[in-house]
Amino acid sequence: MYPSDIRPLTSLRICAALWVLVYHFRNHLGLDLERFGLVAKGYLGVDLFFILSGFILSHVYTRAFAERRFNYASFLWARLARVYPVHLVTLAATIAIWLAALKLGVGFDPQAFDPRTLPQHLLLIHAWGTTPTVQWNFPSWSISAEWFAYLGFPVAATSSLAARRQPVLLVLAALALFVTMFLVARAGGVLFTDMSAQIGALRILPAFLMGTALHRFGSSVSLPAAAASAGAIAACALIAIAASLRLSDLWIWPGLALLIYCLAETSKAAKPGVMSTPLLVYLGEVSYSVYMVHLPVDIVYFHGLQRLAPHLSPAGAGLAWSGAFVACLVAAIAVYHGVERPARDGLRARDPFARRPMSEPPHEPVL
């Protein structure tokens, strides 16, 4: 059985967030890091988060669903308490930066900062095909996709319960759904694993279902500790090699699923592993804030560098580029302790739909 708090998966979140940040910062300061395949594939960090989300939410809520204790309204309230306060704060920060830029005469792409799309962002439907491109705090499209999955969680829970006797079938179904959607999108000239505003809500469907399937499978089948650790290392190697060689995401995406399953299996061992160390777990806790603040930090930090130090040496550019991650972490820690955690706890304590207490681990995955 899995422990209530699967700490290795909490730590994995910061790895996924940093992968995305490296991808988004890849071409700043003339470093041209996109020439490295592992960097160019950083958008897959979002898919890693999506699979994690399906796994952990299944871990937290499926038993209550099976025992008819699941309160759908409270579930949605808890999900909003988890994601919405930071979404509002980072959206407001992006608006403030845009207004300051207008006042200073700094040009921004009007398609990326269109006030007419703010209602979609406030309603968390901006990845449902309601906006022509990613706008405002661009990374928040994935939160819109998560909200889409939250609304459909009862379908995932029902699928998990139906697969109790043959959980491998649900894993294969999730994989088949991913392959089908990937190939259909490719036939239309779209990279499925890079969809965002282009109905990015569809992108989360196979990933969330895969997370649900992996949790069901892991609840039925356990790996020896040594095999789980070896499997996690093998999954990392598969992802790194396939990404470095720029192989199709059809090869990399299953590696993400394997990594999550094997890391979750390591949590069943009596002796905690490296991914359960307090520092990594803490960084995993603040990873959502890291992800959500990185665009406002990106805009301010790199535009500031461009004005203050326009001619950096290669070594100086590399050092300055690394500093962006420090800035993101500092901002994220402030947002986590000042907004995310108190707002989440306060809203959950005031759940208007609560009927009875429902236990859940303190660290839940979200982008």
N, C-alpha and C positions, 0 to 999 in steps of 0.2 A: 504493500500500500504506500501511496505517496504521503509524505508529511504534509501538514496543513500549509506550511510555508516552504515552497520549492525554491530555495535560495539560489541555486545555480542559474535558474531561469531569470531571476531578478537581476543578477549580475550580467547576464547575456544582453539585457536591454541597453546597457551603456555601450556595448560593443556594436550593436545595431545602430544606435544613434550616431556614434563616431564614424561609422562607415558612411552614413548618409551625409554627415558634415564634410568629410573629406571629398565626397563626390560633388557637393555643392560649392566647395571652395577651390575646386581643382584647377581652375584656369585663372585665378587671381594672381596678381603680381608677376604675370608673364612666366609662371613656372610650368605651365602646360603639362600638368600631371595626368591629363587624360591619356597620355601615351602609355600609361600603365593600365593593363586590363583590370586589375583588382580595383583600381580607383574608378575606372570608367563604369564598372558594374555596381557602384555604390548605391544606386537606386534600389537594389534588391534588399537593402537594409529595411525598407518599408515592408516588403513581403515577409521578412523575418519577424517583424513586429506583428503583422497580421496573423501569422500562424501562432505566435505566442499568445495573442489575445484569445483566439479560439480555445487554446489549450487551457489557459488559466481560468477563463470564465467557466469552462466546462468543469474544471476542478472545483471551483467555488460553488457553483449553482446546480449542477446536474442532479446531485442527491436530493436536494430540496425539490427539484422539479419532479423527480420520480416519486417522492413521498407526498406530493401535492401540497407542499409548503411554499412553493415558489410564488412570490408576489411580483407580478410583472410590472406594476406601476412603481413599486419600491425599487425594483431592479433598474428601471430606466432613470429614476431619480438619483440612485447611487452612481450610475454611469455619467449623468450630467454633472453631478457633484465632483466627479473625478476629472472631467475634461474641460468643462465649460468656463470656470473662472480663469484659468490660464489662457484659454482661447480668447476670452474677452480682453484680458490685459495685454496680450501680445498683439491683438488686432488694434487696440487703442494705441499701442506704441507705434505700430506701423502707420496709422493715420497721422499721429503726431509728427513723425519723421517726414511724411509726405507734405503736411502743411508747412513745416519748417523749410523744406526744400523749395516749395513754391515761393515762400517769402524771400528766400535767399537767391532765387532765380536759378536754382539747380534743376536741370531737366530730368524728368522721369518718363518712362513709357506710359502714355495715357491708357493703353489697354490693360496695363498691369495694376493701375490705380484708378479704377472707374467707380465713382461713388454710387452709381446705379446698381452695382452688384453687392453693396453692403447688406441689404436685407437677406440675400442668400447665405452670406457668411454668418449672420446672426442666427439664422434658422438651421445652420449646419447642413445645408443642402447644396453647397457649392461644388460638390463632386458628383452630383447626380445629373449632370448634363445641363445644368441651369446657367453655367457661365462658359464663355467661349474659350477661356484660358485660365491658368492659375493666376490669382490676383491677391492683392494685399499681403497678408502674412502667408505666402505661398505654401509652406509646409502643412498648413492647417487643412488642406484638401483631404489628407489622410484621416483627420479627425472626423470629417464629414462622412468618409467611407466607413469608419468605425461605428458611427452613429447608425448608419444603414444596417450594419451587421447586428448591432445591439437590438434594433427593432425586430430583427428576424431570429433572435436567439432561441425562442421556443422551437423553431424548426430544427436548429442544430441539436438542441437537447433531445428532441424526439428521435432524431436520427441516431444519436448516441445510444439511447435506450433500446432502440430497435436492433442495434448491432451487438448487443451484449454477448450473444452466443458465438458470433463470428465477426469479431471486431476488425479483422484484416480486410473484410469486404468493404467496410467504410473507408479505410485507408486507401484501398484501390479505387473506390468511387471518387474520392477527393482528388486523387492523382489523375484519374481519367477526366474529371471535370476541368482541371487545370490545363491538361494537354489539349482538350477540345477547344476551350476558350482561347488558348494561346494560338492555336492553328487557325481558328476562325478569324481572330483579330489580324493575324499576319496576312491572311488572304485579302483582308481589306486594307493592307498597307499600314497597319498599326502594331506597335510593339506592346503587347498586352501588359507586360511587367513594367512598363513605363507610363501607363495610363494614369492621369491625375484628374484634371478638370474634364477630360474627355470621358465622362461617366466612369470615373475612377472607382465609384462604388461597386462596379462589377468586379474590379480587380480583387477585392477582398473576399469574394464569395468562395473560391476554391481554397484559399489560404485559411480562412476562418474554419471552414469545414475540415480541412486537414488537421488543424489544431485540435478540434473536437475529436476527430478520429484517432489521433495519436494518444490523447488522454484516455479514450476508451480502450485502446489497445494496451497501453501501459498499465491500466487498472486490471487487466486480465493476464498479461504476460510480463514477467520480470526478467531482467538481464542480470547476470552476476556482475558485481561491482567492477571487476577487471575488464569485462567485456563492454560494459557501458562506457568506461573511460576510454578504452581503445576505439570504440565506435565514435565517440565525440571527436577524438583526434583524427580519425579517418575522415569524418564529415568535414572537419576544418580543412584538411588537406585537399579533399575533393573540390570544395568551394574555391579555395585559393588557386589551385592548379587550373581548374576549368575557367575561372574568371580571368586569370593571367593569360590564358591562351585565347581568351575572347570566344569561348564556345557558346553555343546557344543557351539561353536561360532554361531551356527544357532540360539541360543537364545539371544546371546549378540549383534550381528551385528544389528538386528532391533532396539535395544535400542540406538545404536549410531545414527541411522537415526532419531529416535524420539527426542533425545536430541537436535540435530541440528535444527529440525523443530520448537520445542517449544522455544528454545533460540532465533531463528530468529523472532518468533511471539512476544516475549517480546520487541523487538526493535520498534514495532508499538505503544507501550504505550507512553503516554506523559511524564511520569516520568521515568528517567533512572534507571535501576536496578544495582545490585552489579557488574554484568559482563560488565558494561559500564564505570566503574571507570577508570580514566586516567592511573593509574599504570598498571592495568591488560591489558588495550588496548596497552600500550607501550610494555609490555612483549610479547603480541601477535604479535606486529610488528616485534620484533627481533627473533621470534620463529624459522623462517627458518634458520637464522644463528646459533641459538642454536642447532638445529637438525644437521646441516651440519658440525659444528666444533666438535661435541662431540666425534667422533672417534679419531681424532688427539689428543684431550685433554685426552681422555681415555688412549691412548698408552703412552703418555709422563707422565701423572700424576701417573697412577698406577704402571708403570714400575719404575718411580722415587721413589715412596713410598717403593716398594719392595726392592730397593737397600739401601735406606736411613734409613728405619724403618721396618726391616723384622719381628720383633716380637712385634706386637701391642697387647695391651689388648683388650678385646671385646668392652669396652667403647671407647678406642682410635681408634679402627677399624671403629666403627660407626661414630665417629666424622670425621675421615679422609675420609670416604666414602661420607659423606655429603659435604665435601670440594670440591669434584669433580664437584658438581653442581654449586658451586660458581665460580670455574675456568671456567666452560663452559659458564656461563653467562657473565663473564668478557670478555672472548675471543669473544663471540658472539656480545656483544655491540661494541667492537672494529671493528669487521668485518662488522657489520651492518652500522656503521657510516663511516668507512673507505673504504668499498668496495661496499656492497650491494646497499645502497641508492644512492650514487653518480653515480655508474656505471649504475644502472637502469634508473635514471633520464637523464643521459647523452646520453645513447643509445636511449631512447625514443624520446629525442629531435632531434636526428639525424636519425629518421626513414626514410629509403630510399623509403618506399612504401606508405607513407602517402598521402592521397588525400584530406581529410578534418578532422577537429578536431573531436575527439570522447571522450566524457567525461567518466570517470570511477573513482570509489572511490579510495582513496590512499592506502587502505590496502587490498591486495588480498591474498587469502590463498594459501600457497604452503608449502611443507615440509621443 
